[in-house]
Amino acid sequence: MQVQVLSAKQAAALIGDEDKVILGGFIGAVVPEAVERAIGERFLETGHPANLELYFSAGQGDGKTKANNHLAHPGMVKMALGGHWGLIPRLQHLANNEQIAGYNFPQGVIAQLFRDSAAGKPGTFLTSV
């Protein structure tokens, strides 16, 4: 099997308008910073990708400009669903000003849904006792 390694710009070019994007990492750990930066730069240069749906379980950012904050441009994102918004003030601003739809679910629930999806399971059932 041949492994292909992509640059951050090449990876960013694979994302199209209206795509659903799952973002990984926690705070600054295991966050694809170069890729997220390249996606944001591509949008600023070309206007694409536009109208994305973002999904993330934990807070990916530094409270200023890194990680998910690279994707916080009007017209770039139409909806974001995450488990922690405290480190992404730029995306928060878009949600708070009704420029995007923003949803906050429990981090653990989102993480479990990601896990089940990766395992090919039909989903997660939550019950209360």
N, CA, C and O atoms as a DFTB+ gen file, in Angstrom:
516 C
 N C O
     1  1       0.840      -1.171       0.000
     2  2       0.000       0.000       0.000
     3  2       0.891       1.242       0.000
     4  3       1.806       1.365       0.814
     5  1       0.614       2.140      -0.908
     6  2       1.372       3.380      -0.991
     7  2       0.672       4.446      -0.154
     8  3      -0.535       4.653      -0.281
     9  1       1.428       5.112       0.689
    10  2       0.898       6.164       1.546
    11  2       1.149       7.503       0.864
    12  3       2.265       7.797       0.434
    13  1       0.108       8.298       0.773
    14  2       0.237       9.618       0.195
    15  2       0.214      10.651       1.311
    16  3      -0.688      10.641       2.148
    17  1       1.185      11.529       1.330
    18  2       1.255      12.595       2.319
    19  2       0.860      13.897       1.631
    20  3       1.403      14.259       0.588
    21  1      -0.093      14.586       2.238
    22  2      -0.574      15.842       1.678
    23  2      -0.027      17.016       2.473
    24  3       0.186      16.922       3.682
    25  1       0.193      18.103       1.789
    26  2       0.523      19.339       2.484
    27  2      -0.770      19.895       3.080
    28  3      -1.863      19.446       2.734
    29  1      -0.642      20.859       3.960
    30  2      -1.824      21.485       4.559
    31  2      -2.692      22.125       3.476
    32  3      -3.918      22.041       3.541
    33  1      -2.078      22.759       2.490
    34  2      -2.833      23.385       1.401
    35  2      -3.558      22.348       0.560
    36  3      -4.696      22.571       0.146
    37  1      -2.911      21.212       0.302
    38  2      -3.557      20.152      -0.463
    39  2      -4.750      19.584       0.304
    40  3      -5.800      19.319      -0.281
    41  1      -4.586      19.401       1.595
    42  2      -5.696      18.899       2.417
    43  2      -6.842      19.903       2.421
    44  3      -8.005      19.516       2.306
    45  1      -6.526      21.183       2.552
    46  2      -7.553      22.230       2.555
    47  2      -8.314      22.264       1.235
    48  3      -9.510      22.557       1.215
    49  1      -7.637      21.970       0.145
    50  2      -8.267      21.997      -1.178
    51  2      -9.299      20.881      -1.359
    52  3     -10.130      20.957      -2.264
    53  1      -9.259      19.862      -0.526
    54  2     -10.204      18.749      -0.633
    55  2     -11.583      19.071      -0.053
    56  3     -12.547      18.344      -0.296
    57  1     -11.676      20.144       0.703
    58  2     -12.937      20.506       1.348
    59  2     -13.748      21.388       0.412
    60  3     -13.278      22.427      -0.051
    61  1     -14.972      20.954       0.143
    62  2     -15.834      21.694      -0.765
    63  2     -16.899      22.489      -0.048
    64  3     -17.105      22.328       1.155
    65  1     -17.572      23.342      -0.785
    66  2     -18.696      24.098      -0.253
    67  2     -19.746      23.122       0.276
    68  3     -19.959      22.055      -0.300
    69  1     -20.393      23.494       1.364
    70  2     -21.470      22.720       1.974
    71  2     -20.995      21.423       2.649
    72  3     -21.832      20.638       3.096
    73  1     -19.701      21.179       2.735
    74  2     -19.199      19.952       3.364
    75  2     -19.418      19.982       4.871
    76  3     -19.557      21.039       5.486
    77  1     -19.443      18.791       5.438
    78  2     -19.496      18.606       6.885
    79  2     -18.090      18.241       7.331
    80  3     -17.498      17.299       6.804
    81  1     -17.551      18.974       8.292
    82  2     -16.166      18.806       8.706
    83  2     -16.124      18.490      10.197
    84  3     -16.660      19.236      11.016
    85  1     -15.485      17.382      10.536
    86  2     -15.284      17.029      11.936
    87  2     -13.880      17.465      12.320
    88  3     -12.909      17.110      11.652
    89  1     -13.775      18.233      13.393
    90  2     -12.507      18.766      13.854
    91  2     -12.067      18.021      15.110
    92  3     -12.860      17.823      16.030
    93  1     -10.819      17.615      15.145
    94  2     -10.317      16.845      16.273
    95  2      -9.355      17.631      17.134
    96  3      -8.929      18.735      16.794
    97  1      -9.028      17.028      18.257
    98  2      -8.070      17.622      19.168
    99  2      -8.733      18.147      20.422
   100  3      -9.957      18.152      20.554
   101  1      -7.894      18.585      21.335
   102  2      -8.372      19.130      22.599
   103  2      -7.474      20.291      22.982
   104  3      -6.276      20.104      23.191
   105  1      -8.027      21.464      23.075
   106  2      -7.313      22.720      23.312
   107  2      -6.309      22.881      22.170
   108  3      -6.714      23.202      21.053
   109  1      -5.018      22.669      22.412
   110  2      -4.038      22.741      21.334
   111  2      -3.408      21.402      21.023
   112  3      -2.548      21.310      20.147
   113  1      -3.825      20.353      21.731
   114  2      -3.229      19.032      21.545
   115  2      -3.934      18.282      20.418
   116  3      -5.163      18.229      20.368
   117  1      -3.163      17.717      19.536
   118  2      -3.624      16.897      18.419
   119  2      -4.583      17.679      17.508
   120  3      -5.437      17.083      16.851
   121  1      -4.448      18.972      17.468
   122  2      -5.235      19.815      16.578
   123  2      -4.426      19.997      15.288
   124  3      -3.246      20.342      15.345
   125  1      -5.047      19.768      14.135
   126  2      -4.334      19.970      12.872
   127  2      -4.228      21.461      12.538
   128  3      -4.850      21.948      11.593
   129  1      -3.436      22.164      13.326
   130  2      -3.338      23.630      13.235
   131  2      -3.007      24.104      11.822
   132  3      -3.638      25.033      11.318
   133  1      -2.036      23.483      11.187
   134  2      -1.634      23.922       9.842
   135  2      -2.768      23.730       8.840
   136  3      -2.958      24.560       7.951
   137  1      -3.518      22.648       8.976
   138  2      -4.634      22.386       8.063
   139  2      -5.758      23.385       8.302
   140  3      -6.302      23.946       7.351
   141  1      -6.108      23.612       9.564
   142  2      -7.173      24.571       9.843
   143  2      -6.789      25.973       9.380
   144  3      -7.628      26.706       8.857
   145  1      -5.533      26.347       9.570
   146  2      -5.056      27.644       9.088
   147  2      -5.168      27.712       7.558
   148  3      -5.606      28.724       7.012
   149  1      -4.774      26.639       6.873
   150  2      -4.819      26.608       5.408
   151  2      -6.259      26.686       4.890
   152  3      -6.513      27.318       3.865
   153  1      -7.194      26.054       5.587
   154  2      -8.597      26.132       5.182
   155  2      -9.089      27.579       5.290
   156  3      -9.732      28.095       4.376
   157  1      -8.780      28.223       6.416
   158  2      -9.177      29.617       6.594
   159  2      -8.535      30.539       5.565
   160  3      -9.198      31.430       5.033
   161  1      -7.257      30.335       5.281
   162  2      -6.563      31.155       4.279
   163  2      -7.174      30.959       2.899
   164  3      -7.343      31.917       2.144
   165  1      -7.504      29.709       2.573
   166  2      -8.124      29.432       1.273
   167  2      -9.448      30.172       1.146
   168  3      -9.747      30.745       0.099
   169  1     -10.246      30.159       2.221
   170  2     -11.519      30.873       2.172
   171  2     -11.296      32.363       1.951
   172  3     -11.974      32.979       1.129
   173  1     -10.357      32.940       2.675
   174  2     -10.101      34.380       2.526
   175  2      -9.599      34.728       1.128
   176  3      -9.887      35.814       0.625
   177  1      -8.862      33.833       0.501
   178  2      -8.322      34.075      -0.842
   179  2      -9.344      33.821      -1.947
   180  3      -9.349      34.532      -2.953
   181  1     -10.219      32.809      -1.777
   182  2     -11.075      32.372      -2.885
   183  2     -12.575      32.418      -2.594
   184  3     -13.387      32.363      -3.517
   185  1     -12.947      32.520      -1.306
   186  2     -14.354      32.436      -0.948
   187  2     -14.849      31.000      -0.800
   188  3     -16.045      30.759      -0.637
   189  1     -13.918      30.053      -0.859
   190  2     -14.254      28.630      -0.735
   191  2     -13.297      27.964       0.235
   192  3     -12.127      28.343       0.286
   193  1     -13.739      27.007       0.988
   194  2     -15.076      26.428       1.034
   195  2     -16.035      27.333       1.796
   196  3     -15.642      28.034       2.729
   197  1     -17.290      27.307       1.386
   198  2     -18.314      28.140       2.011
   199  2     -19.426      27.272       2.580
   200  3     -19.604      26.123       2.176
   201  1     -20.164      27.831       3.514
   202  2     -21.348      27.184       4.098
   203  2     -21.052      25.807       4.682
   204  3     -21.792      24.851       4.449
   205  1     -19.978      25.716       5.433
   206  2     -19.592      24.450       6.057
   207  2     -20.419      24.168       7.298
   208  3     -20.949      25.079       7.933
   209  1     -20.519      22.888       7.630
   210  2     -21.018      22.461       8.929
   211  2     -19.818      21.940       9.703
   212  3     -19.105      21.060       9.221
   213  1     -19.587      22.471      10.897
   214  2     -18.465      22.054      11.733
   215  2     -18.964      21.258      12.920
   216  3     -19.972      21.603      13.536
   217  1     -18.243      20.178      13.239
   218  2     -18.561      19.338      14.389
   219  2     -17.279      19.123      15.185
   220  3     -16.248      18.752      14.625
   221  1     -17.349      19.357      16.493
   222  2     -16.186      19.155      17.358
   223  2     -16.664      18.807      18.752
   224  3     -17.707      19.280      19.203
   225  1     -15.883      17.969      19.434
   226  2     -16.324      17.568      20.767
   227  2     -15.734      18.457      21.849
   228  3     -16.446      18.866      22.766
   229  1     -14.473      18.755      21.761
   230  2     -13.807      19.524      22.809
   231  2     -13.395      20.889      22.272
   232  3     -13.507      21.165      21.077
   233  1     -12.924      21.722      23.164
   234  2     -12.524      23.064      22.763
   235  2     -11.189      23.050      22.049
   236  3     -10.154      22.755      22.647
   237  1     -11.218      23.367      20.780
   238  2      -9.976      23.445      20.015
   239  2      -9.667      24.907      19.739
   240  3     -10.288      25.540      18.885
   241  1      -8.703      25.427      20.472
   242  2      -8.316      26.811      20.291
   243  2      -7.421      27.265      21.417
   244  3      -7.052      26.488      22.298
   245  1      -7.082      28.526      21.374
   246  2      -6.216      29.113      22.395
   247  2      -6.882      30.323      23.049
   248  3      -6.238      31.072      23.783
   249  1      -8.166      30.508      22.781
   250  2      -8.867      31.673      23.317
   251  2      -8.601      32.931      22.521
   252  3      -9.035      34.015      22.911
   253  1      -7.897      32.806      21.413
   254  2      -7.551      33.983      20.597
   255  2      -7.716      33.691      19.108
   256  3      -8.753      33.994      18.520
   257  1      -6.676      33.096      18.500
   258  2      -6.655      33.006      17.035
   259  2      -6.419      31.609      16.466
   260  3      -6.546      31.420      15.256
   261  1      -6.084      30.634      17.290
   262  2      -5.690      29.329      16.748
   263  2      -6.859      28.366      16.576
   264  3      -7.980      28.629      17.011
   265  1      -6.561      27.243      15.926
   266  2      -7.469      26.106      15.734
   267  2      -8.775      26.537      15.074
   268  3      -8.756      27.139      14.001
   269  1      -9.917      26.231      15.710
   270  2     -11.219      26.508      15.098
   271  2     -11.434      27.984      14.796
   272  3     -12.269      28.327      13.958
   273  1     -10.694      28.861      15.465
   274  2     -10.809      30.293      15.194
   275  2     -10.423      30.630      13.753
   276  3     -10.892      31.636      13.221
   277  1      -9.580      29.818      13.107
   278  2      -9.202      30.039      11.710
   279  2     -10.403      29.920      10.768
   280  3     -10.371      30.430       9.648
   281  1     -11.459      29.247      11.226
   282  2     -12.610      28.972      10.376
   283  2     -13.768      29.929      10.630
   284  3     -14.863      29.736      10.101
   285  1     -13.538      30.935      11.418
   286  2     -14.606      31.853      11.832
   287  2     -14.663      33.082      10.938
   288  3     -14.270      34.179      11.334
   289  1     -15.157      32.878       9.735
   290  2     -15.323      33.984       8.791
   291  2     -16.768      33.967       8.289
   292  3     -17.285      32.906       7.939
   293  1     -17.423      35.124       8.250
   294  2     -18.791      35.145       7.742
   295  2     -18.859      34.521       6.346
   296  3     -18.072      34.854       5.459
   297  1     -19.816      33.611       6.178
   298  2     -19.991      32.930       4.900
   299  2     -19.248      31.613       4.790
   300  3     -19.577      30.784       3.942
   301  1     -18.261      31.414       5.627
   302  2     -17.489      30.169       5.580
   303  2     -18.228      29.036       6.278
   304  3     -18.235      27.905       5.794
   305  1     -18.843      29.334       7.401
   306  2     -19.528      28.337       8.219
   307  2     -21.002      28.710       8.292
   308  3     -21.350      29.875       8.481
   309  1     -21.874      27.699       8.138
   310  2     -23.302      27.973       8.333
   311  2     -23.800      27.398       9.645
   312  3     -24.795      27.872      10.193
   313  1     -23.103      26.355      10.168
   314  2     -23.536      25.724      11.408
   315  2     -22.334      25.113      12.104
   316  3     -21.446      24.552      11.462
   317  1     -22.317      25.230      13.429
   318  2     -21.272      24.594      14.226
   319  2     -21.924      23.927      15.428
   320  3     -22.741      24.528      16.126
   321  1     -21.546      22.665      15.657
   322  2     -22.041      21.912      16.797
   323  2     -20.823      21.423      17.554
   324  3     -20.011      20.661      17.029
   325  1     -20.706      21.875      18.807
   326  2     -19.532      21.509      19.580
   327  2     -19.844      21.300      21.042
   328  3     -20.928      21.627      21.525
   329  1     -18.866      20.746      21.735
   330  2     -19.016      20.463      23.146
   331  2     -18.366      21.485      24.052
   332  3     -18.575      21.446      25.265
   333  1     -17.592      22.390      23.509
   334  2     -16.934      23.409      24.324
   335  2     -16.581      24.577      23.421
   336  3     -15.858      24.413      22.438
   337  1     -17.088      25.750      23.750
   338  2     -16.899      26.932      22.913
   339  2     -15.974      27.963      23.564
   340  3     -15.724      29.016      22.977
   341  1     -15.467      27.683      24.752
   342  2     -14.730      28.678      25.517
   343  2     -13.431      29.158      24.886
   344  3     -12.987      30.267      25.181
   345  1     -12.811      28.360      24.031
   346  2     -11.516      28.722      23.453
   347  2     -11.615      29.198      22.004
   348  3     -10.598      29.376      21.334
   349  1     -12.838      29.402      21.528
   350  2     -13.017      29.820      20.136
   351  2     -13.885      31.084      20.060
   352  3     -15.003      31.043      19.546
   353  1     -13.366      32.197      20.571
   354  2     -14.172      33.418      20.626
   355  2     -14.620      33.923      19.261
   356  3     -15.676      34.546      19.157
   357  1     -13.854      33.672      18.233
   358  2     -14.261      34.157      16.902
   359  2     -15.488      33.401      16.388
   360  3     -16.396      34.001      15.813
   361  1     -15.510      32.098      16.597
   362  2     -16.677      31.308      16.209
   363  2     -17.858      31.629      17.126
   364  3     -19.002      31.687      16.676
   365  1     -17.575      31.837      18.409
   366  2     -18.614      32.267      19.359
   367  2     -19.296      33.542      18.875
   368  3     -20.521      33.660      18.901
   369  1     -18.487      34.479      18.440
   370  2     -19.004      35.773      17.976
   371  2     -20.004      35.576      16.830
   372  3     -21.064      36.202      16.810
   373  1     -19.657      34.701      15.877
   374  2     -20.571      34.455      14.757
   375  2     -21.885      33.851      15.247
   376  3     -22.959      34.232      14.781
   377  1     -21.800      32.907      16.192
   378  2     -23.016      32.282      16.727
   379  2     -23.835      33.283      17.543
   380  3     -25.055      33.357      17.397
   381  1     -23.171      34.042      18.389
   382  2     -23.870      35.007      19.242
   383  2     -24.543      36.115      18.447
   384  3     -25.531      36.696      18.896
   385  1     -24.009      36.406      17.272
   386  2     -24.580      37.447      16.416
   387  2     -25.449      36.877      15.308
   388  3     -25.761      37.559      14.331
   389  1     -25.841      35.604      15.475
   390  2     -26.744      34.912      14.561
   391  2     -26.268      34.917      13.111
   392  3     -27.073      34.958      12.181
   393  1     -24.934      34.876      12.930
   394  2     -24.365      34.748      11.595
   395  2     -24.188      33.282      11.221
   396  3     -24.031      32.947      10.046
   397  1     -24.215      32.406      12.231
   398  2     -24.213      30.967      12.027
   399  2     -25.157      30.354      13.047
   400  3     -25.464      30.970      14.068
   401  1     -25.615      29.143      12.770
   402  2     -26.343      28.389      13.783
   403  2     -25.298      27.732      14.668
   404  3     -24.371      27.098      14.164
   405  1     -25.434      27.874      15.963
   406  2     -24.465      27.297      16.892
   407  2     -25.160      26.439      17.930
   408  3     -26.168      26.843      18.509
   409  1     -24.613      25.242      18.166
   410  2     -25.196      24.300      19.118
   411  2     -24.121      23.788      20.058
   412  3     -22.978      23.573      19.655
   413  1     -24.495      23.595      21.311
   414  2     -23.576      23.071      22.312
   415  2     -24.165      21.799      22.903
   416  3     -25.199      21.841      23.570
   417  1     -23.507      20.662      22.657
   418  2     -23.893      19.369      23.220
   419  2     -22.808      18.963      24.204
   420  3     -21.703      19.502      24.145
   421  1     -23.088      18.030      25.109
   422  2     -22.042      17.555      26.024
   423  2     -20.876      16.931      25.264
   424  3     -21.075      16.175      24.313
   425  1     -19.662      17.254      25.692
   426  2     -18.457      16.744      25.022
   427  2     -18.451      15.227      24.932
   428  3     -18.135      14.663      23.884
   429  1     -18.798      14.571      26.023
   430  2     -18.762      13.108      26.043
   431  2     -19.734      12.478      25.065
   432  3     -19.423      11.459      24.449
   433  1     -20.905      13.072      24.919
   434  2     -21.895      12.554      23.973
   435  2     -21.361      12.669      22.551
   436  3     -21.463      11.727      21.765
   437  1     -20.795      13.822      22.226
   438  2     -20.248      14.007      20.875
   439  2     -19.085      13.046      20.643
   440  3     -18.998      12.441      19.574
   441  1     -18.202      12.895      21.610
   442  2     -17.069      11.976      21.469
   443  2     -17.553      10.544      21.248
   444  3     -16.995       9.818      20.424
   445  1     -18.581      10.141      21.976
   446  2     -19.126       8.789      21.805
   447  2     -19.753       8.617      20.430
   448  3     -19.615       7.559      19.816
   449  1     -20.440       9.642      19.940
   450  2     -21.010       9.572      18.594
   451  2     -19.916       9.435      17.542
   452  3     -20.062       8.670      16.588
   453  1     -18.814      10.178      17.714
   454  2     -17.685      10.051      16.785
   455  2     -17.130       8.634      16.818
   456  3     -16.856       8.038      15.776
   457  1     -16.968       8.099      18.033
   458  2     -16.424       6.759      18.187
   459  2     -17.319       5.729      17.513
   460  3     -16.841       4.872      16.770
   461  1     -18.624       5.817      17.777
   462  2     -19.556       4.875      17.171
   463  2     -19.565       4.986      15.650
   464  3     -19.629       3.975      14.950
   465  1     -19.502       6.187      15.152
   466  2     -19.463       6.385      13.705
   467  2     -18.213       5.757      13.104
   468  3     -18.289       5.087      12.074
   469  1     -17.073       5.967      13.734
   470  2     -15.815       5.397      13.242
   471  2     -15.835       3.868      13.284
   472  3     -15.192       3.211      12.465
   473  1     -16.575       3.310      14.240
   474  2     -16.667       1.856      14.387
   475  2     -17.742       1.260      13.481
   476  3     -17.929       0.044      13.460
   477  1     -18.447       2.106      12.735
   478  2     -19.484       1.612      11.844
   479  2     -20.778       1.260      12.554
   480  3     -21.626       0.564      11.996
   481  1     -20.937       1.737      13.785
   482  2     -22.154       1.467      14.542
   483  2     -23.262       2.428      14.094
   484  3     -22.975       3.507      13.576
   485  1     -24.512       2.042      14.290
   486  2     -25.611       2.900      13.828
   487  2     -25.795       4.174      14.637
   488  3     -26.430       5.111      14.154
   489  1     -25.263       4.241      15.848
   490  2     -25.407       5.443      16.659
   491  2     -25.339       5.139      18.126
   492  3     -25.063       4.012      18.536
   493  1     -25.591       6.153      18.908
   494  2     -25.541       6.038      20.354
   495  2     -26.930       6.284      20.914
   496  3     -27.600       7.247      20.541
   497  1     -27.355       5.408      21.809
   498  2     -28.621       5.607      22.493
   499  2     -28.330       6.093      23.903
   500  3     -27.550       5.474      24.627
   501  1     -28.935       7.169      24.285
   502  2     -28.733       7.722      25.618
   503  2     -29.991       7.471      26.431
   504  3     -31.105       7.752      25.989
   505  1     -29.796       6.954      27.589
   506  2     -30.939       6.727      28.462
   507  2     -30.624       7.280      29.847
   508  3     -29.462       7.388      30.238
   509  1     -31.634       7.612      30.550
   510  2     -31.432       8.042      31.931
   511  2     -32.029       6.979      32.842
   512  3     -33.014       6.330      32.490
   513  1     -31.443       6.810      33.984
   514  2     -31.894       5.786      34.923
   515  2     -32.862       6.382      35.904
   516  3     -33.361       5.680      36.784
